[in-house]
């Protein structure tokens, strides 16, 4: 896949991005679906954002950190279908001038249970009755960010449908710059759907 050339693996200085396997699985899942719009909650440095821009006609991405938002714009400078917002995901004013529906929402923001639940609830407010919606998550299997898995599992118990698990499998090891490491305890990511 050409889009993955020169894309870094999830490790060391790039430990905060998704793995190449996560990105590849997202590409494989969405490449033939011909969906229009994607909202990304948590841009970080824009590495996954660049992948999303190759799959959807328009991508809206929100990052609260100005430095990260600037790095993301630079990394995705050749992509003309991304709208970058340096704003607070948890402030409703952020969404005032954005589209009212999305086909896909990628949630990779604050990895605390209540906050992830809030992300899911907000994502569902952009639900399109005619097309349905997909929700994509990273860090479902992160050993220290267990709030993601708990919130996603609650959403599944509440009726969202599991489309598939994505990314690296349990045991995948990521090294930090300080020399410490962590291993995934579940699949790295998951895709859910509602009304599809």
N, C-alpha and C positions, 0 to 999 in steps of 0.2 A: 504494500500500500504506500503510494508516494507520499501521502499526507503525513505518514509517520516517520519519514526520513528526517533526521536531525532533531527528532523529539526526544527529550531525555527520559531515562528510566526513573522510577520512583526510588531515589536513594540519595544519601548525603545531602548536598545543597538543594537537591530536587525532591527531598522526602515529602514535601507538602503537596506535590502534584499526585495525580492518579498514575497507576502503572501503565506501561505500554499495553499490557493484556487488557486492562479496563478500557482503554481507548479503542483498541482493536475490537473488543466485544461490542462496544457502543456503535462503532462503525458498522459491524456486521448486522446488528439488530435493526438499525434505522436506515441503512443505505438504500433500500428499495421501497421504503414507506412513503416517500414523496410528501413529507410533512413541511408545513410552512414556517412555524414560529417556535422558538425556544427561549425560555427564560432561565438564566443561570443565577442562582443565589450563592455568591461567593466566587469571585473571579480568580483570586490569588494572582499569580503571574501570567495568567492567560493561556497556559499550555493546553488545557482541556478545551478552553474557549475556541482556540484555533481549530481543533478537531470538530467542534459543534458547528462552526461556520461553514465547514465543508458538507454538512449534512442537512442543514435547514436554510430556508430562504432568508430568514432574519433571526438574529440572536441578540437578545437584550441581556446584559450581564451587569451585576451589581457588586461592588466592592467598596467597603468603608475606608480602607487604608489607602491614602493618597499615593504613597510610594508604590505599593503593589499595583494600583490602578494604572499608574503611569508606565510601569514595567510591562503590564499586560497590553496596553495600547501600542507600545513599541514592538513587542513580540508579535503582535497581530497586525502590524502596520500595512501589510499587503491585502488584508481582508476588508472588503468594502461593505459587508453586510452585518457588521457588529455595532451595536449601540452600547457604548460604555457609560456606566453611571457610577460616579464616586459618591456613594450615599449609604444610608443606613437601611439595611434589609428590613429592619424591624420597625421602621417609621412609615406609616401608611402614606404620608405625603410623598414618599419616594415613587409611588406608583400612579400618581395623579395623571401624568401625561403619557403613560405607557399604554400599550394595547390592553384590551379588556379580557382577551382570551389567548391561550397558548396551547399548542399541541403537546409540548414537552416542557417539564420543569426539572432542572437539574439542581439538586439540593446538596450543597457542600459548604456549609456555613458553620455556625457554632454547634459543636458536637455534644451538647447537653440535652438530656431527655426533653425537658419542657420547651426548649428552644426549637428542637427538631420537630416536635409536635406542632409548634406554632408555624414552622416552615411548611409543614404538610397542610395544615388548615388554610394557610394563606394561598398555597399553590392551588388548592381545590376551588378557591374563589375565582380562578381564571379558567375554570372548566367550560368547555364548549360542548353543548348538548349534542350537536350534530357529529362531531368527530371524536369525542372522548379525549382522554389525556393520559400521557405517560409521565411517571415520576421516576427519576434516576438518582441513585444515591451512591456516594463514595463512603469509605470508612465504616461499612456495615460490620466488618470483621476486625476492626482495630481494637487491640487489647486494652487500650487506655481511654477510648472514646466510646464506651459501651452504651451511652445514651442514644446513639444513632440506631443501633440494633433494637434496643428496647422500644423506641418510638416507632420504628418501621414495623416491628412485630405487632405493636398495638394497632397500627393502621391496617395491617393485614387482618387481624382479628375483627376489626371494625368494617371490613368489606372490600378493601382494596385487593386487587388480584396480582399475584406474583407472576410476572412474565418470564423471569429468569434471573439467575445469579451471574454476575459479571466480574471480570478482573481475576486477580490471583486467588489461589486456593489457600486454605489454612496451612500455616507453616512458612509461607513466603516471608522472607526476612528483609527488613529495611534498616540500613545503618544511618545513624545521625552523625552530624559533624563532630559532636563531642565524643564520639567513639562508642556511645551506647547503641543498642539495637532493640528492635521489637519484631515479633512475629505475629502475623494475622492469626486470629483464633476462629474466624469464620470466613466465608467468601468476602473478598474485598468490597464488592458492591452488589446492588440489586436493582432491578427495574420492576416497578409496579404499574398497574393501569387502573383506570376508572372510566367506565362507560365506553370502552373501545369495542 
